[in-house]
Each structure stands twice: as structure tokens, then as C-alpha cells.
Amino acid sequence: MKRFALIILSAVALGVPTAAFADSSTPPTPSNLAVQACKGLQVSLGATFATTYGTNKSHSNAFGQCVAKGTPTAQNELNSAAATCKAEQALSDAAFGAAPTHNGKTFNQFYGSNTQAKGKGAAADAYGRCVSQHAKQSSQSHSNAITSAAKQCKASLKADPKGFALTYGSKPNAFGKCVSKLTKS
């Protein structure tokens, strides 16, 4: 069960659709990030979503489980994105405004949309966009990994139901265990 919970936490945080926060100058909240991630996974996994995340017999609680278990991981992902952006901003400042990773632009020019703003307004706009962009990127790559793992588990279950049950069990969380194991490897 711990593995299942861990994969759900990881999957939710990293499954945000790319358009979810594309133009936001403020970072998303962990719950918003988790909801968007679950919506993206629900679309990409289709009917497999309920089997992957549902924990009751009918798998009718899949979306709620996805969001509830994904919110703490979303918080970790946002913290990681914030740390990355602070480091990028410090590098940009240390290089007198033009970090090599920003194609010769300052941090504010590279991430900010409000290039007319000066001072704290421009920095806040750029910082928020940076965090949103990094959170979205890591979320999308992990979402792709979850989708791939779910497809492999579905094929494995279809090809050898008895072998699948021996490996992952026959409880409602068996499919989630499979996805968790494949995502970790």
C-alpha cells in the first residue's frame, strides 16, 4: 500500500497538462496543481485511470484519491521549482543580469511578461512564471512516465491475468502497485 501511495503522490505532482499554468505569473497552489495533474492523467489514462487510482471495489473514488494523495507531492514539486528558480535568479544576478542559460537575457526578461515593470513587480512576475514553468515541465514528464507504465500494466494484465495476480495481488490496488513498480524502475 505504501508503494501505491508513493506512486500516486509522484504521479499527481508530475501530470499537469502543459497549458494549465502556461501564462500564470503566480505559482499554482499545491491543490490546484494536484487537480490539474489528475485531470491530465484522467484524460491520458482513460478507463485505466479508475483502475490505477481507485481504492474501493468499484474504483469510484479514483479522482478524489488522486487529488488527496497528490497534493503533498505537488507541494514538494513546487518547492523544488522555487529552489531552481531562486538559483537561476541568483546566477542571473551574479552574471550582471545575463545568465548563459537565459540566452543573454536577464532573469526578468527571460521569464517575465511585464518587461515594462521595474523593481519588485518585474521580479515577482518573472519568478512566478519561472516556478510555474518548471513545475509544469516536471509534471508533464512524470505524467508521461505514468501513462506509459499504465499501458504496460494493462498489457501485462491482459496477456497473463494469473501471473499479474501472483505478482501484484488481486485486491483493488493491484493495478496501482504495478504502475508504481514500473514507474520507479
C-alpha positions, 0 to 999 in steps of 0.5 A, spaced: 500 500 500 505 504 501 508 503 494 501 505 491 501 511 495 508 513 493 506 512 486 500 516 486 503 522 490 509 522 484 504 521 479 499 527 481 505 532 482 508 530 475 501 530 470 499 537 469 497 538 462 502 543 459 497 549 458 494 549 465 499 554 468 502 556 461 501 564 462 500 564 470 505 569 473 503 566 480 505 559 482 499 554 482 497 552 489 499 545 491 491 543 490 490 546 484 496 543 481 494 536 484 487 537 480 490 539 474 495 533 474 489 528 475 485 531 470 491 530 465 492 523 467 484 522 467 484 524 460 491 520 458 489 514 462 482 513 460 478 507 463 485 505 466 485 511 470 479 508 475 483 502 475 490 505 477 487 510 482 481 507 485 481 504 492 474 501 493 471 495 489 468 499 484 474 504 483 469 510 484 473 514 488 479 514 483 479 522 482 478 524 489 484 519 491 488 522 486 487 529 488 488 527 496 494 523 495 497 528 490 497 534 493 503 533 498 507 531 492 505 537 488 507 541 494 514 538 494 514 539 486 513 546 487 518 547 492 523 544 488 521 549 482 522 555 487 529 552 489 531 552 481 528 558 480 531 562 486 538 559 483 537 561 476 535 568 479 541 568 483 546 566 477 542 571 473 544 576 478 551 574 479 552 574 471 550 582 471 543 580 469 545 575 463 545 568 465 548 563 459 542 559 460 537 565 459 540 566 452 543 573 454 537 575 457 536 577 464 532 573 469 526 578 468 526 578 461 527 571 460 521 569 464 517 575 465 511 578 461 511 585 464 518 587 461 515 594 462 515 593 470 521 595 474 523 593 481 519 588 485 513 587 480 518 585 474 521 580 479 515 577 482 512 576 475 518 573 472 519 568 478 512 566 478 512 564 471 519 561 472 516 556 478 510 555 474 514 553 468 518 548 471 513 545 475 509 544 469 515 541 465 516 536 471 509 534 471 508 533 464 514 528 464 512 524 470 505 524 467 508 521 461 512 516 465 505 514 468 501 513 462 506 509 459 507 504 465 499 504 465 499 501 458 504 496 460 500 494 466 494 493 462 498 489 457 501 485 462 494 484 465 491 482 459 496 477 456 497 473 463 491 475 468 494 469 473 501 471 473 499 479 474 495 476 480 501 472 483 505 478 482 501 484 484 495 481 488 488 481 486 485 486 491 483 493 488 490 496 488 493 491 484 493 495 478 496 501 482 502 497 485 504 495 478 504 502 475 508 504 481 513 498 480 514 500 473 514 507 474 520 507 479 524 502 475 
